[in-house]
Amino acid sequence: MQRGKVLAFAALALAVGGAALWNYRIGQVAIPENRTLFVLLFLGAAALGVAALVRGAGWLGGAAAVLAIAIGGLLPATIAISPQEATADAIRVGDTIPRFTALDSQGELFDSRSLNGHLVLIKFFRAHW
């Protein structure tokens, strides 16, 4: 098998593995504050994909390399264009939350007033997709 093709499939495996780990961490609401290792993992997959194309990966390896480059560039690009920073008026631990309504996971209307008198942990989560 050509070296380019091997690099292409290694890049794709790295990109898909990194994406699977990222999505698992999203599901666990456990994305680290410092995302440097994830960014390096994804950029490494993209770099391997580029190396595979340079080495000549053939059409099948080329498709794998291009997919690895696309997946590998997605997370770093989303982090670069939308940094997540808490604003000065962010709600802090112990603060009273403002009243809000929203749809819950069953499509029912939820009103924050129903939480009055209870200690509750609410985590609003926004991830880089």
Backbone hydrogen bonds in HBPLUS format (Angstrom, degrees):
<---DONOR---> <-ACCEPTOR-->    atom                        ^
c    i                          cat <-CA-CA->   ^        H-A-AA   ^      H-
h    n   atom  resd res      DA  || num        DHA   H-A  angle D-A-AA Bond
n    s   type  num  typ     dist DA aas  dist angle  dist       angle   num
A0006-VAL N   A0002-GLN O   3.09 MM   4  6.45 157.2  2.14 151.5 157.9     1
A0007-LEU N   A0003-ARG O   2.88 MM   4  6.14 164.6  1.90 155.3 159.1     2
A0008-ALA N   A0004-GLY O   2.91 MM   4  6.07 151.0  2.00 141.3 149.8     3
A0009-PHE N   A0005-LYS O   3.02 MM   4  6.31 162.3  2.05 152.1 154.8     4
A0010-ALA N   A0006-VAL O   2.94 MM   4  6.12 150.1  2.03 147.3 156.4     5
A0011-ALA N   A0007-LEU O   2.80 MM   4  5.97 156.0  1.86 148.6 155.2     6
A0012-LEU N   A0008-ALA O   2.93 MM   4  6.20 156.3  1.99 145.7 152.4     7
A0013-ALA N   A0009-PHE O   2.91 MM   4  6.03 158.0  1.96 140.6 146.7     8
A0014-LEU N   A0010-ALA O   2.93 MM   4  6.12 158.0  1.98 147.6 153.5     9
A0015-ALA N   A0011-ALA O   2.88 MM   4  6.09 160.2  1.92 149.7 155.4    10
A0016-VAL N   A0012-LEU O   2.84 MM   4  5.99 168.5  1.85 155.0 158.2    11
A0017-GLY N   A0013-ALA O   2.83 MM   4  5.83 158.2  1.88 143.5 150.8    12
A0018-GLY N   A0014-LEU O   2.88 MM   4  5.96 158.7  1.93 143.9 150.1    13
A0019-ALA N   A0015-ALA O   2.91 MM   4  6.09 156.2  1.97 144.8 151.7    14
A0020-ALA N   A0016-VAL O   2.84 MM   4  6.04 154.0  1.91 147.3 154.5    15
A0021-LEU N   A0017-GLY O   2.95 MM   4  6.18 160.5  1.99 148.9 154.0    16
A0022-TRP N   A0018-GLY O   2.86 MM   4  6.03 160.2  1.90 148.1 154.1    17
A0023-ASN N   A0019-ALA O   2.88 MM   4  6.05 164.1  1.91 148.7 152.8    18
A0024-TYR N   A0020-ALA O   2.89 MM   4  6.08 150.0  1.98 144.2 153.0    19
A0025-ARG N   A0021-LEU O   2.90 MM   4  6.15 162.0  1.93 151.7 156.1    20
A0026-ILE N   A0022-TRP O   2.89 MM   4  6.20 147.4  1.99 145.4 155.3    21
A0027-GLY N   A0023-ASN O   3.00 MM   4  6.24 159.6  2.04 145.1 149.7    22
A0028-GLN N   A0024-TYR O   3.02 MM   4  6.35 139.0  2.20 144.1 155.8    23
A0030-ALA N   A0025-ARG O   2.87 MM   5  5.02 172.4  1.87 151.4 153.2    24
A0029-VAL N   A0026-ILE O   2.98 MM   3  4.91 157.7  2.03 105.4 112.3    25
A0039-VAL N   A0035-ARG O   2.93 MM   4  6.20 163.6  1.96 160.0 165.4    26
A0040-LEU N   A0036-THR O   2.86 MM   4  6.09 163.6  1.89 155.6 159.9    27
A0041-LEU N   A0037-LEU O   2.89 MM   4  6.05 153.2  1.96 143.6 151.3    28
A0042-PHE N   A0038-PHE O   2.94 MM   4  6.20 166.7  1.95 156.5 158.6    29
A0043-LEU N   A0039-VAL O   2.83 MM   4  6.01 164.5  1.86 153.7 158.8    30
A0044-GLY N   A0040-LEU O   2.79 MM   4  5.81 147.0  1.90 140.7 150.1    31
A0045-ALA N   A0041-LEU O   3.06 MM   4  6.35 150.5  2.15 143.7 151.0    32
A0046-ALA N   A0042-PHE O   3.02 MM   4  6.35 157.1  2.07 147.6 153.7    33
A0047-ALA N   A0043-LEU O   2.84 MM   4  6.05 156.6  1.89 147.4 154.0    34
A0048-LEU N   A0044-GLY O   2.91 MM   4  6.12 156.8  1.96 147.7 153.7    35
A0049-GLY N   A0045-ALA O   2.98 MM   4  6.20 150.3  2.07 142.1 150.6    36
A0050-VAL N   A0046-ALA O   2.97 MM   4  6.31 151.4  2.05 147.7 154.9    37
A0051-ALA N   A0047-ALA O   2.90 MM   4  6.17 161.0  1.94 149.1 154.6    38
A0052-ALA N   A0048-LEU O   2.86 MM   4  6.07 149.4  1.95 145.6 154.0    39
A0053-LEU N   A0049-GLY O   3.13 MM   4  6.43 153.0  2.20 143.1 149.4    40
A0054-VAL N   A0050-VAL O   2.97 MM   4  6.27 155.8  2.03 151.5 158.5    41
A0055-ARG N   A0051-ALA O   2.95 MM   4  6.13 153.1  2.03 146.8 153.7    42
A0056-GLY N   A0052-ALA O   3.11 MM   4  6.21 122.9  2.45 136.5 150.3    43
A0056-GLY N   A0053-LEU O   3.25 MM   3  5.12 141.8  2.40  93.4 104.2    44
A0062-GLY N   A0058-GLY O   2.77 MM   4  5.62 140.4  1.92 133.0 145.3    45
A0063-ALA N   A0059-TRP O   3.00 MM   4  6.15 148.9  2.10 138.4 145.1    46
A0064-ALA N   A0060-LEU O   3.12 MM   4  6.46 158.8  2.16 146.4 151.8    47
A0065-ALA N   A0061-GLY O   2.80 MM   4  6.02 155.1  1.87 148.1 155.6    48
A0066-VAL N   A0062-GLY O   2.90 MM   4  6.07 163.3  1.93 150.2 154.0    49
A0067-LEU N   A0063-ALA O   3.05 MM   4  6.21 158.5  2.09 146.0 151.9    50
A0068-ALA N   A0064-ALA O   2.91 MM   4  6.12 155.1  1.97 145.9 153.1    51
A0069-ILE N   A0065-ALA O   2.88 MM   4  6.14 153.4  1.95 149.2 156.7    52
A0070-ALA N   A0066-VAL O   2.95 MM   4  6.19 157.9  2.00 147.0 152.8    53
A0071-ILE N   A0067-LEU O   2.90 MM   4  6.14 168.9  1.92 154.9 157.6    54
A0072-GLY N   A0068-ALA O   2.75 MM   4  5.72 160.2  1.79 145.1 152.1    55
A0073-GLY N   A0069-ILE O   2.95 MM   4  5.95 135.2  2.15 139.8 149.3    56
A0074-LEU N   A0071-ILE O   3.24 MM   3  5.34 144.3  2.37 100.8 110.8    57
A0077-ALA N   A0073-GLY O   3.11 MM   4  6.00 150.3  2.20 140.0 148.7    58
A0078-THR N   A0074-LEU O   2.96 MM   4  6.22 160.1  2.00 156.2 161.3    59
A0079-ILE N   A0075-LEU O   2.98 MM   4  6.19 159.1  2.02 158.5 164.2    60
A0080-ALA N   A0076-PRO O   2.96 MM   4  6.07 154.5  2.03 142.9 150.1    61
A0081-ILE N   A0077-ALA O   3.06 MM   4  6.28 149.9  2.16 148.5 155.4    62
A0082-SER N   A0078-THR O   3.12 MM   4  6.08 135.9  2.32 139.8 149.1    63
A0090-ALA N   A0087-THR O   3.14 MM   3  5.30 157.7  2.19 116.5 115.4    64
A0095-ASP N   A0092-ARG O   2.98 MM   3  5.52 164.9  2.01 136.4 139.7    65
A0112-SER N   A0100-PHE O   2.91 MM  12  5.52 168.7  1.92 171.6 173.3    66
A0102-ALA N   A0110-PHE O   2.95 MM   8  5.25 147.9  2.05 140.3 150.1    67
A0110-PHE N   A0102-ALA O   2.63 MM   8  5.25 164.3  1.65 165.7 171.6    68
A0104-ASP N   A0108-GLU O   2.78 MM   4  5.44 160.3  1.82 155.5 161.6    69
A0107-GLY N   A0104-ASP O   2.97 MM   3  5.26 163.6  2.00 115.3 118.9    70
A0114-SER N   A0111-ASP O   3.03 MM   3  5.93 164.5  2.06 125.8 129.7    71
A0115-LEU N   A0112-SER O   3.03 MM   3  5.64 166.1  2.05 119.0 123.3    72
A0116-ASN N   A0113-ARG O   3.15 MM   3  5.51 169.2  2.16 114.4 117.8    73
A0118-HIS N   A0115-LEU O   3.00 MM   3  5.62 150.1  2.09 150.7 149.4    74
